Amino acid sequence: MKRIVLVALLLSASLSAQQAERPDLGRSASTTRAAVEFLASDRLEGRDTGSPGERLAAEYIAMQLTRAGAKPLPGRRDMFGPFEFTAGTRDGGSNLTIRGSGSSSPAFRGAEQVQALSFSDDATVSGPVVFAGYGLVVPESQNLGYDSYAGLDVKDKIVLVLHYFPEDTDPKTKAALARYSDLRYKALAARQRGAKGLLVVTGPRSPNAGQTLRMSFDTALSGSGIPAATISGAVANALFAGAPKPLAAAQQELDSGNPHVAGFALPSSIDLMTKVVREN
C-alpha cells in the first residue's frame, strides 16, 4: 500500500504540473484516483517484483511520467533501469547423519526430514549437539532475564532449538519473548556464542508439530554466518534418544516461561550439510 501511495503522489505531482501549463485539464483528483485504482487492481495481482503485474505497473508509471514531460536519465533510452534481486530460495539437497555410539548412522534427507533455512550459509559441519530450548536471548534492557544459553557451552557445537516461543505464560512475558523469536535472530544468538550450526524443530506441543518449516522468502542479501536447517520431529526424536528427558517433556517445562529451565547436551554427534539455491 505504501508503494501505491508513493506512486499516487508522484502522479499527482506530475498532473499538477500539467494542470499549471494546461488549465483545461482540471481533473487532477479524479485522474489520480484512476491511477490508484489501476495500480491496486486485481489485474496487477499484487505487483510482486518480477511478475507480469509488476511489469504492467512499471509500464503504466513510465507512460504517465512521459506524458508529464519527464525525460530518461542520461545514457538511458527509456524510463527503466535494470537491477538484480533475489526472487526466491530453494533447498539444494541438505542432509543430516547422526553419529551415535552404536554401529548404525541413520541419515536423513529430503524436505520432509531436513531442509536448509533461507538465510543459511552453505556448509558442511560435524559436531556434538546441544539442546538450547527455544534459543531465545532477551536483552537485559527488557528486564526479563531470559537467556536460553545460560550455563550452556555451545562453542564448536551444533545447537538444536525449538521453533516459536513459550506459550504457557502471562501475556506481557509472551509478548517480550515473541519479539526475539525470529529464526534469523536465533541463528545470530547461536553464532555469537560460538555454535557452528543451528537446527530448528517444531516441538510436539506447537502448531504443525514435527513438520519441517517451509523455506520462506528472505529479502536479506546476506546469510546468517552459520549453517541453519529445519528438521522433522522424527529426526529430533532420534537425536534425543538417550537424552536426560524426551523432547515433549523438555518443551512442556520450557513452555512455563521459567527462565531457569536449562538446556542440555544430547548424546549424539551429527554431520550436517546445508545448501541454499538463491534464484536471482
C-alpha positions in Angstrom: 0.0 0.0 0.0 2.9 2.4 0.7 4.1 1.8 -2.8 0.7 2.7 -4.2 0.5 5.9 -2.1 4.0 7.0 -3.2 3.2 6.4 -6.9 -0.1 8.3 -6.4 1.8 11.2 -5.0 4.3 11.2 -7.9 1.5 11.0 -10.4 -0.5 13.7 -8.6 2.6 16.0 -8.7 3.0 15.4 -12.5 -0.6 16.0 -13.1 -0.5 19.2 -11.1 2.5 20.3 -13.3 0.4 19.6 -16.4 -2.5 21.5 -15.0 -0.3 24.5 -14.3 0.6 24.6 -18.0 -2.8 23.5 -19.3 -5.6 24.8 -17.0 -8.1 22.9 -19.2 -7.0 19.6 -17.7 -8.9 20.4 -14.4 -9.4 16.8 -13.3 -6.3 16.1 -11.2 -8.1 14.4 -8.3 -10.2 12.1 -10.5 -7.2 11.2 -12.6 -5.1 10.4 -9.6 -7.9 8.2 -8.3 -7.9 6.3 -11.6 -4.2 5.7 -11.3 -4.5 4.3 -7.8 -7.4 2.1 -8.8 -5.4 0.7 -11.8 -2.3 0.1 -9.7 -4.3 -1.6 -6.9 -6.5 -3.6 -9.3 -6.7 -7.4 -9.4 -5.3 -7.3 -12.9 -1.8 -6.5 -11.5 -2.0 -9.4 -9.0 -0.1 -7.6 -6.2 2.7 -6.3 -8.4 5.2 -8.8 -7.0 8.8 -7.9 -8.1 9.5 -9.5 -11.5 5.9 -10.6 -12.0 3.7 -9.7 -15.1 1.6 -7.4 -12.9 4.7 -5.5 -11.7 5.8 -5.0 -15.3 2.3 -3.7 -16.2 2.5 -1.2 -13.3 6.0 -0.1 -14.4 4.9 0.5 -18.0 1.9 2.5 -16.7 4.0 4.7 -14.5 6.6 5.2 -17.3 3.8 6.2 -19.6 2.4 8.8 -17.1 5.9 10.2 -16.5 6.4 10.6 -20.2 3.1 12.4 -20.6 4.1 14.7 -17.8 7.3 15.6 -19.7 9.8 13.6 -17.7 13.0 12.6 -19.5 15.0 9.3 -19.1 18.2 9.5 -17.1 21.4 10.3 -19.1 22.5 7.3 -21.0 19.1 5.6 -20.9 16.7 5.3 -23.8 13.6 5.0 -21.6 12.4 5.2 -18.0 13.7 1.8 -17.0 16.9 0.8 -15.2 17.9 -2.8 -14.6 18.7 -4.2 -11.2 19.2 -7.6 -9.7 17.2 -9.1 -6.8 16.7 -12.4 -5.1 13.4 -13.8 -6.4 13.3 -16.8 -4.1 15.2 -19.7 -2.5 15.0 -23.5 -2.5 16.9 -26.2 -0.8 19.8 -27.7 -2.7 20.0 -31.1 -1.1 20.7 -30.6 2.6 21.1 -33.7 4.7 22.0 -34.9 8.2 23.6 -38.0 9.5 23.6 -39.0 13.2 26.8 -40.4 14.6 26.0 -42.3 17.8 27.8 -44.8 19.9 26.2 -47.7 18.1 27.1 -49.2 14.7 24.3 -47.5 12.8 24.4 -44.0 11.5 20.9 -43.0 10.4 20.9 -40.5 7.6 18.1 -38.0 6.8 17.5 -36.1 3.6 14.5 -34.6 1.7 12.4 -31.6 2.6 10.1 -33.6 4.9 13.1 -34.5 7.1 15.8 -31.8 6.8 15.8 -28.6 4.9 18.1 -25.5 4.9 16.6 -22.3 6.2 16.6 -19.5 3.6 19.3 -17.5 5.5 21.6 -20.5 6.0 25.2 -20.5 4.8 26.2 -23.3 2.5 28.5 -25.5 4.6 29.3 -29.0 5.9 29.8 -29.2 9.7 30.2 -32.0 12.2 30.0 -32.0 15.9 28.0 -32.8 19.1 24.5 -31.4 19.5 23.3 -29.2 22.4 19.6 -28.6 23.1 19.1 -24.9 23.9 15.4 -24.8 24.5 13.7 -22.1 22.4 17.1 -20.4 21.6 15.9 -17.1 22.9 18.1 -14.3 24.2 16.2 -11.2 25.6 18.3 -8.1 26.1 18.9 -7.0 29.7 17.2 -3.7 28.9 13.8 -5.6 28.8 14.2 -6.6 32.5 13.1 -10.1 31.8 16.3 -12.1 32.4 15.7 -14.8 29.8 18.7 -16.4 28.2 18.4 -19.9 26.7 22.2 -20.2 26.6 22.7 -19.5 30.3 25.0 -22.2 31.7 25.4 -23.9 28.3 28.7 -24.4 26.4 27.9 -24.4 22.7 31.2 -23.4 21.3 32.1 -25.5 18.2 28.9 -27.5 18.7 25.6 -27.7 16.8 22.6 -26.1 18.6 19.1 -27.6 18.4 16.3 -25.1 19.3 12.5 -25.2 19.3 10.5 -23.0 16.8 8.3 -20.2 18.3 8.5 -19.3 22.0 7.0 -20.4 25.3 3.2 -20.2 25.2 2.1 -21.1 28.8 3.0 -17.7 30.3 1.4 -14.3 31.0 0.7 -12.0 28.1 3.4 -9.5 29.0 6.2 -12.1 29.1 4.9 -13.8 26.0 5.0 -10.5 24.1 8.6 -9.9 25.2 9.7 -13.4 24.2 7.9 -13.2 20.8 9.9 -10.1 19.8 13.1 -12.2 19.9 11.8 -15.4 18.4 12.6 -14.7 14.7 14.7 -17.5 13.3 17.4 -15.3 11.9 17.8 -13.7 15.4 18.0 -17.2 16.9 20.7 -18.1 14.4 22.6 -14.9 15.3 22.4 -15.7 19.0 23.8 -19.2 18.4 26.6 -17.9 16.2 27.6 -15.3 18.8 28.1 -18.0 21.4 30.4 -20.0 19.1 28.0 -22.5 17.7 29.0 -24.0 14.3 25.5 -24.8 13.2 21.8 -24.5 14.1 18.9 -26.9 13.9 15.2 -25.9 14.4 12.4 -28.2 15.2 8.7 -27.6 15.6 8.0 -29.2 19.0 5.2 -31.7 19.8 3.2 -29.0 21.7 3.4 -26.4 18.9 1.2 -25.8 15.8 2.3 -28.1 12.9 4.1 -30.3 15.3 7.0 -32.3 13.9 6.8 -30.7 10.4 9.8 -29.1 8.8 9.5 -25.4 8.1 8.7 -24.0 4.7 11.6 -22.3 3.1 10.2 -18.8 3.2 11.4 -15.9 1.1 14.1 -13.9 2.9 14.8 -10.5 1.4 18.1 -10.0 3.2 21.0 -10.4 0.8 23.4 -11.8 3.4 23.3 -15.2 5.1 23.4 -15.6 8.9 27.0 -16.6 9.0 26.1 -20.1 10.2 24.6 -23.3 8.5 21.0 -23.5 9.7 18.3 -26.1 8.9 14.9 -27.2 10.0 14.4 -30.8 11.0 11.3 -33.0 11.4 10.1 -34.4 14.7 11.4 -37.8 13.8 14.9 -36.5 13.3 14.7 -34.6 16.6 13.4 -37.7 18.5 16.4 -39.7 17.1 18.7 -37.0 18.4 17.0 -37.2 21.8 17.4 -40.9 22.1 19.2 -41.5 25.4 18.8 -37.8 26.5 18.0 -36.8 30.1 14.4 -36.3 29.1 12.3 -36.6 25.9 11.6 -33.6 23.7 7.9 -33.4 24.7 8.8 -33.2 28.4 11.5 -30.7 27.8 9.2 -28.5 25.8 6.5 -28.7 28.5 8.9 -27.4 31.1 10.1 -24.6 28.8 6.5 -23.5 28.0 6.0 -22.2 31.5 8.3 -19.4 30.6 10.6 -20.1 33.6 14.0 -18.6 32.7 15.8 -21.1 34.9 14.8 -24.2 32.8 18.1 -25.1 31.3 19.1 -26.9 28.1 21.4 -29.9 28.0 23.8 -31.8 25.8 22.4 -34.6 23.6 24.1 -38.0 23.3 24.8 -37.9 19.6 27.1 -36.1 17.2 26.0 -35.2 13.7 27.2 -34.4 10.2 25.2 -31.6 8.7 25.3 -30.3 5.1 23.3 -27.3 4.1 22.9 -25.8 0.7 20.6 -23.0 -0.4 19.9 -22.2 -4.0 19.1 -18.5 -4.4 17.3 -17.5 -7.6 18.4 -14.1 -8.9 
